[in-house]
């Protein structure tokens, strides 16, 4: 199909990557290796632990690791509906394979007049999505929090609490996990050498490792915060976010722990 149609959108749940992993990977590898840069767009909902009660069999927390390992593919994790709209428009004319990870659960809007940046920090952020670009949402000097997807909103909420306690974090939104513009990332990092990556995904192969790969030759101390090397559990979506300490409180505690021990 992709050989004869200029753009092929394919929409399904992230669980498909797990259930039919072998078939999908083999087909995608065949497409990408035999017919470089065919514009197949995989737009997948139900990513991460916020699938909730469906439990570990349906909570895809390794989908970013799977897709990042594929040659030539672009991997994107939007943080809200405003960004998702821009992402879909941007990738439509992109002549390469793309994986976009979405969720089932609703979570706070980051951008726009009713987003967290405006509501909490009174920041009018003129957002424009570009593939590979890193975005500094909040300026800080004590630690850099790099995040994507659902946890971007939680990082902003955590930053509000931290600032009230005299801790100054930078919050950096990195929606593109592959490719990452190293130049763009270095431009938005604050003065601190501490980096905390936060993601609703396994700490193996996702955002944390993408940042580590990008900055491996730089003098930064990078800490990864996400789903540890374990299977998720069944529960209500936001209770699970709290259980795995990916909510604002959990991120706040992680930042304090890093600064206290270093």
Phi, psi and omega per residue, in radians:
X1 nan -0.770 -3.098
X2 -1.173 -0.366 3.111
X3 -1.265 -0.407 -3.003
X4 -1.999 -0.235 3.124
X5 -2.087 2.379 -3.000
X6 -1.125 -0.625 3.132
X7 -2.392 2.280 -3.097
X8 -2.135 1.751 3.050
X9 -1.458 2.337 3.095
X10 -2.212 2.102 -3.086
X11 -2.014 2.221 3.049
X12 -2.829 -3.135 3.138
X13 -1.451 2.671 -3.141
X14 -1.084 -0.401 3.129
X15 -1.010 -0.491 -3.137
X16 -1.086 -0.568 3.108
X17 -1.108 -0.520 -3.127
X18 -1.516 -0.839 -3.044
X19 -1.139 -0.734 -3.105
X20 -2.015 0.628 -3.004
X21 -0.946 -0.848 -3.079
X22 -1.066 -0.826 -3.099
X23 -1.144 -0.767 -3.113
X24 -1.150 -0.802 -3.134
X25 -1.104 -0.739 3.135
X26 -1.104 -0.749 3.139
X27 -1.170 -0.744 3.140
X28 -1.168 -0.731 3.110
X29 -1.074 -0.705 3.110
X30 -1.087 -0.782 3.136
X31 -1.088 -0.831 -3.028
X32 -1.264 -0.699 -3.103
X33 -1.325 -0.688 -3.079
X34 -1.467 -0.577 -3.109
X35 -2.277 1.374 -2.983
X36 -0.924 2.367 2.992
X37 1.126 0.539 3.001
X38 -1.112 2.342 -2.986
X39 -1.419 1.090 3.061
X40 -1.542 2.174 -3.141
X41 -1.891 2.029 3.092
X42 -1.722 1.918 3.135
X43 -1.940 1.882 -2.956
X44 -2.047 2.243 3.080
X45 -1.620 -3.123 3.040
X46 1.096 0.633 3.105
X47 -1.383 2.599 2.986
X48 1.338 -2.908 -3.049
X49 -1.337 -0.290 -3.042
X50 -1.313 0.085 2.900
X51 -1.092 -0.446 2.946
X52 1.359 -2.096 -2.995
X53 -1.117 -0.311 3.128
X54 -1.087 -0.409 3.003
X55 1.426 -3.019 -2.979
X56 -1.054 -0.509 -3.129
X57 -1.171 -0.389 -3.082
X58 -2.028 -0.085 -3.115
X59 -1.568 1.667 -3.106
X60 -1.352 1.832 3.127
X61 -2.015 0.267 3.094
X62 -2.289 0.164 -3.087
X63 -1.123 -0.599 3.140
X64 -1.251 -0.618 3.070
X65 -1.120 -0.732 3.134
X66 -1.089 -0.877 -3.044
X67 -1.296 -0.608 3.113
X68 -1.059 -0.490 -3.092
X69 -1.367 -0.202 -3.138
X70 -1.383 2.380 3.122
X71 -1.127 2.499 2.959
X72 1.239 -0.002 -3.054
X73 -1.602 2.515 3.050
X74 -1.690 2.351 -3.082
X75 -2.127 2.171 -3.023
X76 -2.307 2.400 3.102
X77 -2.261 1.645 -3.133
X78 -1.193 2.769 -3.094
X79 -1.806 -0.281 3.097
X80 -2.804 -3.110 -3.070
X81 -1.192 -0.589 3.138
X82 -1.126 -0.800 3.117
X83 -1.189 -0.687 -3.136
X84 -1.024 -0.741 3.107
X85 -1.022 -0.782 3.135
X86 -1.159 -0.684 -3.138
X87 -1.068 -0.842 -3.097
X88 -1.082 -0.708 3.107
X89 -1.149 -0.682 -3.092
X90 -1.191 -0.731 -3.041
X91 -1.402 -0.255 -3.064
X92 -0.983 -0.751 -3.102
X93 -1.678 0.119 3.119
X94 -1.339 2.239 -3.046
X95 -1.620 0.720 3.077
X96 -2.445 2.853 3.062
X97 -1.170 2.551 -3.130
X98 -2.408 2.465 2.978
X99 -2.079 2.143 3.088
X100 -2.011 2.161 -3.126
X101 -1.760 2.123 3.079
X102 -2.056 3.047 3.138
X103 -2.138 2.963 3.021
X104 -1.554 -0.649 -3.046
X105 -1.325 2.498 3.018
X106 -1.371 2.479 3.063
X107 -2.513 2.915 -2.972
X108 -1.007 2.482 3.055
X109 -1.296 2.428 -3.131
X110 -1.675 -0.816 -3.045
X111 -1.737 3.022 3.107
X112 1.570 3.005 -3.059
X113 -1.178 -0.377 3.101
X114 -1.949 0.332 3.116
X115 -1.489 2.957 -3.091
X116 -1.103 -0.625 -3.124
X117 -1.049 -0.705 3.123
X118 -1.379 -0.766 -3.057
X119 -1.145 -0.754 -3.039
X120 -1.636 -0.748 -3.007
X121 -1.918 -0.015 -3.113
X122 0.961 0.705 3.123
X123 -1.789 2.108 3.034
X124 -1.534 1.667 -3.027
X125 -1.672 1.998 3.129
X126 -1.493 1.536 -2.990
X127 -1.501 2.370 3.053
X128 -2.478 1.990 -3.072
X129 -1.250 2.310 3.013
X130 -2.324 2.378 -3.126
X131 -1.097 2.260 3.090
X132 1.566 -0.211 -3.013
X133 -1.450 2.506 3.028
X134 -1.784 2.522 -3.050
X135 -2.151 2.131 3.061
X136 -1.470 1.936 3.134
X137 -1.531 -0.535 -3.079
X138 -2.531 2.348 -3.133
X139 -1.527 2.380 3.086
X140 -2.738 2.930 -3.048
X141 -2.101 -0.239 -2.991
X142 -1.615 -0.569 -3.105
X143 -2.834 2.608 3.072
X144 -1.797 2.100 3.040
X145 -1.760 2.045 3.118
X146 -1.895 2.247 -3.023
X147 -2.627 3.030 3.115
X148 -2.721 2.908 3.066
X149 1.060 -2.525 -3.096
X150 -0.953 -0.657 -3.018
X151 -1.301 -0.160 3.049
X152 -1.127 -0.772 3.103
X153 -1.109 -0.696 -3.131
X154 -1.202 -0.596 3.091
X155 -1.139 -0.666 3.094
X156 -1.156 -0.722 3.101
X157 -1.127 -0.679 3.080
X158 -1.137 -0.709 -3.132
X159 -1.063 -0.642 3.109
X160 -1.048 -0.823 3.134
X161 -1.135 -0.731 -3.121
X162 -1.110 -0.727 3.131
X163 -1.102 -0.635 3.105
X164 -1.120 -0.398 -3.138
X165 -1.782 0.205 3.059
X166 1.512 0.174 3.088
X167 -1.780 2.315 -3.009
X168 -1.981 1.664 3.125
X169 -1.664 2.537 2.859
X170 -1.503 2.446 3.035
X171 -2.021 2.085 -3.086
X172 -2.066 2.164 3.116
X173 -1.663 2.176 -3.113
X174 -2.165 1.446 -3.046
X175 -1.243 -0.471 3.134
X176 -1.694 2.017 3.114
X177 -1.542 -0.333 3.089
X178 -2.789 2.134 -0.072
X179 -1.437 2.706 3.052
X180 -1.884 2.286 3.044
X181 -1.393 1.894 3.128
X182 -1.065 -0.692 3.131
X183 -1.045 -0.794 3.141
X184 -1.124 -0.740 -3.130
X185 -1.117 -0.780 -3.140
X186 -1.126 -0.556 -3.128
X187 -1.179 -0.519 -3.056
X188 -1.758 -0.191 3.116
X189 -1.151 2.434 3.103
X190 -1.329 -3.098 -3.065
X191 -1.222 -0.348 -3.106
X192 -1.212 2.554 3.073
X193 -1.564 -0.013 3.101
X194 -1.573 2.294 3.069
X195 -2.220 2.259 3.020
X196 -2.027 2.059 3.045
X197 -1.650 2.410 -3.098
X198 -2.261 2.248 -3.091
X199 -2.677 2.600 3.048
X200 -1.551 1.155 -3.014
X201 -2.887 2.860 3.031
X202 -0.992 2.527 3.073
X203 -1.260 -0.088 3.097
X204 -1.726 2.004 2.976
X205 1.555 -0.050 -3.079
X206 -1.743 -2.404 -3.095
X207 -1.035 -0.798 -3.106
X208 -0.992 -0.822 3.140
X209 -1.220 -0.562 3.089
X210 -1.110 -0.721 3.105
X211 -1.203 -0.742 3.095
X212 -1.028 -0.770 3.117
X213 -1.047 -0.708 -3.069
X214 -1.257 -0.626 -3.035
X215 -1.924 0.359 -3.042
X216 -1.077 -0.430 -3.127
X217 -1.729 0.190 -3.111
X218 -1.898 2.833 -3.070
X219 -1.603 1.118 3.089
X220 -2.057 2.599 3.041
X221 -1.804 1.934 -2.976
X222 -1.902 2.254 3.105
X223 -2.032 2.415 -3.119
X224 -1.886 2.327 3.138
X225 -2.263 2.069 -3.125
X226 -3.051 -2.618 3.078
X227 -1.401 2.097 -3.139
X228 -1.218 -3.090 -3.041
X229 -1.253 1.227 -3.093
X230 -2.668 2.833 3.044
X231 -1.440 2.541 3.048
X232 -1.185 3.128 3.135
X233 -2.267 2.912 3.116
X234 -1.404 2.536 3.109
X235 2.929 3.051 3.073
X236 -1.184 2.519 -2.972
X237 -0.896 -0.937 -3.049
X238 -1.315 -0.396 3.020
X239 -1.190 -0.619 3.104
X240 -1.235 -0.672 3.083
X241 -1.022 -0.722 3.101
X242 -1.220 -0.739 -3.115
X243 -1.028 -0.723 3.138
X244 -1.546 0.171 3.053
X245 1.027 0.669 3.097
X246 -1.824 0.079 3.049
X247 -1.478 3.127 -3.093
X248 -1.007 -0.742 -3.128
X249 -1.107 -0.759 3.140
X250 -1.126 -0.694 3.116
X251 -1.185 -0.717 3.092
X252 -1.026 -0.789 3.141
X253 -1.127 -0.680 -3.141
X254 -1.137 -0.743 3.109
X255 -1.062 -0.822 3.138
X256 -1.064 -0.719 -3.140
X257 -1.083 -0.754 3.138
X258 -1.098 -0.818 -3.087
X259 -1.203 -0.598 3.124
X260 -1.214 -0.616 -3.067
X261 -1.594 -0.123 -3.103
X262 -2.236 nan nan
